C-alpha cells in the first residue's frame, strides 16, 4: 500500500478526524512547522490501533503527538502521519487519593483538579505545558521533582498493539527521559497523591508559578528547555556565560529571560531555531568542553552541519 492508499484507508476506517497536509505549526507550542501528510485524531483505543496498523501495513512513518510542547517540526513538514489522542484519552477521574487519567488530558487540568480537592503531590507541575502522556514520556518536572515520582501505574499500547500495564517502579525514570517511548504509546496512568492542606498546596503552587514566571519566558511561543542540564551545572548558565543570551537569528531568539529557551518572536522558522541551537552547542563545547544534549524532539527532515 502506498502513502496515498494509507491516507484513503485512514479517512475510511478511523472514526476520528483525518486532516491532510495539516500544518504542524498548529500542533506545536513553538507554532513552527510545515505540513504533515496527515494528522489523525484517534478518539478510541480501537482508532489508535487501526491508525497504527494502517501506517505499518503501508510502511508509512508515524508518530504520536500530545500538545507538541517539546517538539521542533521541520519547515518542510513531516512525510508521515501524526496521530493525536482524542476524546477517550481526554478524561480523568479522582478516586480517593488516586487520579486515573488519560494520556491526552492537559496536565494543567489535572494539577488544578488535584488542588481543588486538597490533594498534594502535583504542585511542582503547575505551569508545565502539554499533556499527561507527553509529561510521562519525558518525565517532566523540575530539577528536583518530576512526574515519575508519583506514577503508580502506566497503561501502554505496546508494539504488538496490545494493552499492557506497568507499575511505576518498573519504569526507568531519568532526568528528562524514560524508557516508555521504547515500550509503546502511553494511553493512561494512575497518579498517587496524598491529602494535604489546601492553603499550603496553594502557597506552594503560587511560589512555583511565580518562580517560573520570573525565570522563564512564559508569554512567548517556545518548546521549553532546549538542552538538558549537564551534571552539576545549568545549560542556561553556560549559554549565558558564552555571551549568547538575547542573540537573535531571523524570528528566533535565545531568550533574554532564560538562555536555555529559544523563543519564536512571531515569524521564526525551524532553521532559525536550529541555527541558534548549533551556535550555542558549538560555543559551549569550545569554551567549557561540555557537550549539550538537546531536550527537544525534532520532527521531519533537517539539514544540519
Secondary structure, 3 states (H helix, E strand, C coil): CCHHHHHHHHHHHCCCCEEEEEEHHHHCCCCCCCEEEEEEEECCHHHHHHHHHHHHHCCCCEEEECCCCCEEECCCCEEEEEEEECHHHCCEEEECCEEEEECCCEHHHHHHHHHHCCEECCHHHCCCCCEHHHHHHHCCECCCCEHHHHEEEEEEEECCCCEEEEEHHHCCEECCEECHHHHEEEEEEEEECEECCHHHHHHHHHHHHHHHHHHCCCCCECCCCCECCCCCCCHHHHHHHCCCCCCEECCEEECCCCCCCEEECCCCCHHHHHHHHHHHHHHHHHHHCCCCCECCEEECCCCCC
